[in-house]
Amino acid sequence: MSFNDDVYDVVRLIPHGRVTAYGAIAKYLGDARASRRIGWALNSSFAVTPVVPAHRVVNRNGMLSGAMHFPPETPMADMLENEGVKVKDGQVVDFDRVFWDPMTEL
């Protein structure tokens, strides 16, 4: 199994209406410095089956730093809002409340 597959497996476990951070996934996978690799993997996930809910991964401050990589017809903020996650000015509102930490949840 590849690094990208490991990332996708973790991201698929993020519950509807919750978000996690690139760094939280990196730490869970055993390389806390791999946040950028997580982002690169998610940038390659749009055509992967089964679906990878990459919209649920934000930066450590709750900012939608990967939003520019989403197709215009499915904006990241809209996808999160459709799941009940409030977004204002490109940042998750109440980030601490909706944050899902794979280190404690899995």
mmCIF file of the C-alpha atoms, coordinates in Angstrom:
data_MODEL
# 
_entry.id   MODEL 
# 
loop_
_atom_site.group_PDB 
_atom_site.id 
_atom_site.type_symbol 
_atom_site.label_atom_id 
_atom_site.label_alt_id 
_atom_site.label_comp_id 
_atom_site.label_asym_id 
_atom_site.label_entity_id 
_atom_site.label_seq_id 
_atom_site.pdbx_PDB_ins_code 
_atom_site.Cartn_x 
_atom_site.Cartn_y 
_atom_site.Cartn_z 
_atom_site.occupancy 
_atom_site.B_iso_or_equiv 
_atom_site.pdbx_formal_charge 
_atom_site.auth_seq_id 
_atom_site.auth_comp_id 
_atom_site.auth_asym_id 
_atom_site.auth_atom_id 
_atom_site.pdbx_PDB_model_num 
ATOM 1   C CA . MET A 1 1   ? 0.000   0.000  0.000  1.00 0.00 ? 1   MET A CA 1 
ATOM 2   C CA . SER A 1 2   ? 1.295   3.467  -0.847 1.00 0.00 ? 2   SER A CA 1 
ATOM 3   C CA . PHE A 1 3   ? 1.539   6.586  1.294  1.00 0.00 ? 3   PHE A CA 1 
ATOM 4   C CA . ASN A 1 4   ? -1.315  8.142  -0.698 1.00 0.00 ? 4   ASN A CA 1 
ATOM 5   C CA . ASP A 1 5   ? -3.484  5.084  -0.052 1.00 0.00 ? 5   ASP A CA 1 
ATOM 6   C CA . ASP A 1 6   ? -2.773  5.371  3.680  1.00 0.00 ? 6   ASP A CA 1 
ATOM 7   C CA . VAL A 1 7   ? -3.797  9.038  3.575  1.00 0.00 ? 7   VAL A CA 1 
ATOM 8   C CA . TYR A 1 8   ? -6.982  8.224  1.675  1.00 0.00 ? 8   TYR A CA 1 
ATOM 9   C CA . ASP A 1 9   ? -7.899  5.504  4.167  1.00 0.00 ? 9   ASP A CA 1 
ATOM 10  C CA . VAL A 1 10  ? -7.633  7.921  7.092  1.00 0.00 ? 10  VAL A CA 1 
ATOM 11  C CA . VAL A 1 11  ? -9.510  10.714 5.306  1.00 0.00 ? 11  VAL A CA 1 
ATOM 12  C CA . ARG A 1 12  ? -12.365 8.330  4.481  1.00 0.00 ? 12  ARG A CA 1 
ATOM 13  C CA . LEU A 1 13  ? -12.824 7.819  8.241  1.00 0.00 ? 13  LEU A CA 1 
ATOM 14  C CA . ILE A 1 14  ? -13.435 11.511 8.997  1.00 0.00 ? 14  ILE A CA 1 
ATOM 15  C CA . PRO A 1 15  ? -17.116 11.693 9.946  1.00 0.00 ? 15  PRO A CA 1 
ATOM 16  C CA . HIS A 1 16  ? -19.636 13.768 8.030  1.00 0.00 ? 16  HIS A CA 1 
ATOM 17  C CA . GLY A 1 17  ? -19.741 17.259 9.550  1.00 0.00 ? 17  GLY A CA 1 
ATOM 18  C CA . ARG A 1 18  ? -16.241 17.071 11.033 1.00 0.00 ? 18  ARG A CA 1 
ATOM 19  C CA . VAL A 1 19  ? -12.794 18.215 9.867  1.00 0.00 ? 19  VAL A CA 1 
ATOM 20  C CA . THR A 1 20  ? -9.201  17.371 10.608 1.00 0.00 ? 20  THR A CA 1 
ATOM 21  C CA . ALA A 1 21  ? -5.848  18.939 9.792  1.00 0.00 ? 21  ALA A CA 1 
ATOM 22  C CA . TYR A 1 22  ? -3.060  17.884 7.454  1.00 0.00 ? 22  TYR A CA 1 
ATOM 23  C CA . GLY A 1 23  ? -0.705  17.703 10.437 1.00 0.00 ? 23  GLY A CA 1 
ATOM 24  C CA . ALA A 1 24  ? -3.081  15.520 12.458 1.00 0.00 ? 24  ALA A CA 1 
ATOM 25  C CA . ILE A 1 25  ? -3.127  12.966 9.646  1.00 0.00 ? 25  ILE A CA 1 
ATOM 26  C CA . ALA A 1 26  ? 0.657   13.179 9.267  1.00 0.00 ? 26  ALA A CA 1 
ATOM 27  C CA . LYS A 1 27  ? 1.139   12.584 12.992 1.00 0.00 ? 27  LYS A CA 1 
ATOM 28  C CA . TYR A 1 28  ? -1.281  9.647  12.915 1.00 0.00 ? 28  TYR A CA 1 
ATOM 29  C CA . LEU A 1 29  ? 0.637   8.106  10.020 1.00 0.00 ? 29  LEU A CA 1 
ATOM 30  C CA . GLY A 1 30  ? 3.887   8.395  11.968 1.00 0.00 ? 30  GLY A CA 1 
ATOM 31  C CA . ASP A 1 31  ? 5.556   11.376 10.312 1.00 0.00 ? 31  ASP A CA 1 
ATOM 32  C CA . ALA A 1 32  ? 4.488   14.622 11.974 1.00 0.00 ? 32  ALA A CA 1 
ATOM 33  C CA . ARG A 1 33  ? 6.506   16.599 9.410  1.00 0.00 ? 33  ARG A CA 1 
ATOM 34  C CA . ALA A 1 34  ? 4.604   15.211 6.414  1.00 0.00 ? 34  ALA A CA 1 
ATOM 35  C CA . SER A 1 35  ? 1.765   17.767 6.328  1.00 0.00 ? 35  SER A CA 1 
ATOM 36  C CA . ARG A 1 36  ? 2.669   18.924 2.824  1.00 0.00 ? 36  ARG A CA 1 
ATOM 37  C CA . ARG A 1 37  ? 2.803   15.338 1.589  1.00 0.00 ? 37  ARG A CA 1 
ATOM 38  C CA . ILE A 1 38  ? -0.726  14.914 2.926  1.00 0.00 ? 38  ILE A CA 1 
ATOM 39  C CA . GLY A 1 39  ? -1.791  17.948 0.883  1.00 0.00 ? 39  GLY A CA 1 
ATOM 40  C CA . TRP A 1 40  ? -0.103  16.633 -2.243 1.00 0.00 ? 40  TRP A CA 1 
ATOM 41  C CA . ALA A 1 41  ? -1.814  13.271 -1.795 1.00 0.00 ? 41  ALA A CA 1 
ATOM 42  C CA . LEU A 1 42  ? -5.198  14.954 -1.420 1.00 0.00 ? 42  LEU A CA 1 
ATOM 43  C CA . ASN A 1 43  ? -4.588  17.051 -4.541 1.00 0.00 ? 43  ASN A CA 1 
ATOM 44  C CA . SER A 1 44  ? -4.376  13.728 -6.389 1.00 0.00 ? 44  SER A CA 1 
ATOM 45  C CA . SER A 1 45  ? -7.494  12.265 -4.795 1.00 0.00 ? 45  SER A CA 1 
ATOM 46  C CA . PHE A 1 46  ? -10.292 13.784 -6.861 1.00 0.00 ? 46  PHE A CA 1 
ATOM 47  C CA . ALA A 1 47  ? -10.531 10.851 -9.294 1.00 0.00 ? 47  ALA A CA 1 
ATOM 48  C CA . VAL A 1 48  ? -9.902  8.122  -6.702 1.00 0.00 ? 48  VAL A CA 1 
ATOM 49  C CA . THR A 1 49  ? -12.522 5.471  -5.986 1.00 0.00 ? 49  THR A CA 1 
ATOM 50  C CA . PRO A 1 50  ? -13.977 5.078  -3.462 1.00 0.00 ? 50  PRO A CA 1 
ATOM 51  C CA . VAL A 1 51  ? -14.415 8.817  -2.945 1.00 0.00 ? 51  VAL A CA 1 
ATOM 52  C CA . VAL A 1 52  ? -11.953 10.602 -0.664 1.00 0.00 ? 52  VAL A CA 1 
ATOM 53  C CA . PRO A 1 53  ? -13.679 13.447 1.245  1.00 0.00 ? 53  PRO A CA 1 
ATOM 54  C CA . ALA A 1 54  ? -10.658 15.759 0.908  1.00 0.00 ? 54  ALA A CA 1 
ATOM 55  C CA . HIS A 1 55  ? -12.859 18.769 1.711  1.00 0.00 ? 55  HIS A CA 1 
ATOM 56  C CA . ARG A 1 56  ? -12.775 17.662 5.355  1.00 0.00 ? 56  ARG A CA 1 
ATOM 57  C CA . VAL A 1 57  ? -9.036  18.370 5.658  1.00 0.00 ? 57  VAL A CA 1 
ATOM 58  C CA . VAL A 1 58  ? -7.957  21.914 6.524  1.00 0.00 ? 58  VAL A CA 1 
ATOM 59  C CA . ASN A 1 59  ? -4.845  23.521 7.953  1.00 0.00 ? 59  ASN A CA 1 
ATOM 60  C CA . ARG A 1 60  ? -4.027  23.572 11.676 1.00 0.00 ? 60  ARG A CA 1 
ATOM 61  C CA . ASN A 1 61  ? -5.869  26.875 12.109 1.00 0.00 ? 61  ASN A CA 1 
ATOM 62  C CA . GLY A 1 62  ? -9.020  25.689 10.362 1.00 0.00 ? 62  GLY A CA 1 
ATOM 63  C CA . MET A 1 63  ? -8.294  27.607 7.170  1.00 0.00 ? 63  MET A CA 1 
ATOM 64  C CA . LEU A 1 64  ? -9.359  26.104 3.848  1.00 0.00 ? 64  LEU A CA 1 
ATOM 65  C CA . SER A 1 65  ? -5.823  26.283 2.508  1.00 0.00 ? 65  SER A CA 1 
ATOM 66  C CA . GLY A 1 66  ? -6.485  23.627 -0.137 1.00 0.00 ? 66  GLY A CA 1 
ATOM 67  C CA . ALA A 1 67  ? -9.645  25.264 -1.484 1.00 0.00 ? 67  ALA A CA 1 
ATOM 68  C CA . MET A 1 68  ? -7.992  26.452 -4.706 1.00 0.00 ? 68  MET A CA 1 
ATOM 69  C CA . HIS A 1 69  ? -7.467  22.831 -5.777 1.00 0.00 ? 69  HIS A CA 1 
ATOM 70  C CA . PHE A 1 70  ? -11.173 21.990 -5.781 1.00 0.00 ? 70  PHE A CA 1 
ATOM 71  C CA . PRO A 1 71  ? -13.130 22.061 -9.034 1.00 0.00 ? 71  PRO A CA 1 
ATOM 72  C CA . PRO A 1 72  ? -15.171 25.257 -9.471 1.00 0.00 ? 72  PRO A CA 1 
ATOM 73  C CA . GLU A 1 73  ? -18.387 23.252 -9.595 1.00 0.00 ? 73  GLU A CA 1 
ATOM 74  C CA . THR A 1 74  ? -17.726 21.778 -6.127 1.00 0.00 ? 74  THR A CA 1 
ATOM 75  C CA . PRO A 1 75  ? -16.105 24.448 -3.933 1.00 0.00 ? 75  PRO A CA 1 
ATOM 76  C CA . MET A 1 76  ? -14.583 23.183 -0.696 1.00 0.00 ? 76  MET A CA 1 
ATOM 77  C CA . ALA A 1 77  ? -16.505 25.691 1.449  1.00 0.00 ? 77  ALA A CA 1 
ATOM 78  C CA . ASP A 1 78  ? -19.829 24.677 -0.113 1.00 0.00 ? 78  ASP A CA 1 
ATOM 79  C CA . MET A 1 79  ? -19.106 21.004 0.501  1.00 0.00 ? 79  MET A CA 1 
ATOM 80  C CA . LEU A 1 80  ? -18.373 21.686 4.171  1.00 0.00 ? 80  LEU A CA 1 
ATOM 81  C CA . GLU A 1 81  ? -21.417 23.936 4.555  1.00 0.00 ? 81  GLU A CA 1 
ATOM 82  C CA . ASN A 1 82  ? -23.576 21.154 3.066  1.00 0.00 ? 82  ASN A CA 1 
ATOM 83  C CA . GLU A 1 83  ? -22.389 18.945 5.935  1.00 0.00 ? 83  GLU A CA 1 
ATOM 84  C CA . GLY A 1 84  ? -23.230 21.553 8.563  1.00 0.00 ? 84  GLY A CA 1 
ATOM 85  C CA . VAL A 1 85  ? -19.687 22.903 9.018  1.00 0.00 ? 85  VAL A CA 1 
ATOM 86  C CA . LYS A 1 86  ? -19.853 26.683 9.098  1.00 0.00 ? 86  LYS A CA 1 
ATOM 87  C CA . VAL A 1 87  ? -17.207 28.519 7.084  1.00 0.00 ? 87  VAL A CA 1 
ATOM 88  C CA . LYS A 1 88  ? -16.548 32.250 7.213  1.00 0.00 ? 88  LYS A CA 1 
ATOM 89  C CA . ASP A 1 89  ? -13.883 34.041 5.178  1.00 0.00 ? 89  ASP A CA 1 
ATOM 90  C CA . GLY A 1 90  ? -12.201 30.766 4.225  1.00 0.00 ? 90  GLY A CA 1 
ATOM 91  C CA . GLN A 1 91  ? -11.976 29.445 7.775  1.00 0.00 ? 91  GLN A CA 1 
ATOM 92  C CA . VAL A 1 92  ? -13.959 26.855 9.729  1.00 0.00 ? 92  VAL A CA 1 
ATOM 93  C CA . VAL A 1 93  ? -16.091 28.469 12.441 1.00 0.00 ? 93  VAL A CA 1 
ATOM 94  C CA . ASP A 1 94  ? -15.838 26.716 15.838 1.00 0.00 ? 94  ASP A CA 1 
ATOM 95  C CA . PHE A 1 95  ? -12.872 24.725 14.568 1.00 0.00 ? 95  PHE A CA 1 
ATOM 96  C CA . ASP A 1 96  ? -12.180 23.154 17.975 1.00 0.00 ? 96  ASP A CA 1 
ATOM 97  C CA . ARG A 1 97  ? -15.757 21.870 18.184 1.00 0.00 ? 97  ARG A CA 1 
ATOM 98  C CA . VAL A 1 98  ? -15.751 20.153 14.769 1.00 0.00 ? 98  VAL A CA 1 
ATOM 99  C CA . PHE A 1 99  ? -12.106 19.022 14.821 1.00 0.00 ? 99  PHE A CA 1 
ATOM 100 C CA . TRP A 1 100 ? -11.632 15.263 14.525 1.00 0.00 ? 100 TRP A CA 1 
ATOM 101 C CA . ASP A 1 101 ? -8.275  13.942 15.743 1.00 0.00 ? 101 ASP A CA 1 
ATOM 102 C CA . PRO A 1 102 ? -7.340  10.536 14.331 1.00 0.00 ? 102 PRO A CA 1 
ATOM 103 C CA . MET A 1 103 ? -4.885  10.027 17.216 1.00 0.00 ? 103 MET A CA 1 
ATOM 104 C CA . THR A 1 104 ? -7.744  9.940  19.725 1.00 0.00 ? 104 THR A CA 1 
ATOM 105 C CA . GLU A 1 105 ? -10.631 8.827  17.509 1.00 0.00 ? 105 GLU A CA 1 
ATOM 106 C CA . LEU A 1 106 ? -9.013  5.766  15.920 1.00 0.00 ? 106 LEU A CA 1 
# 
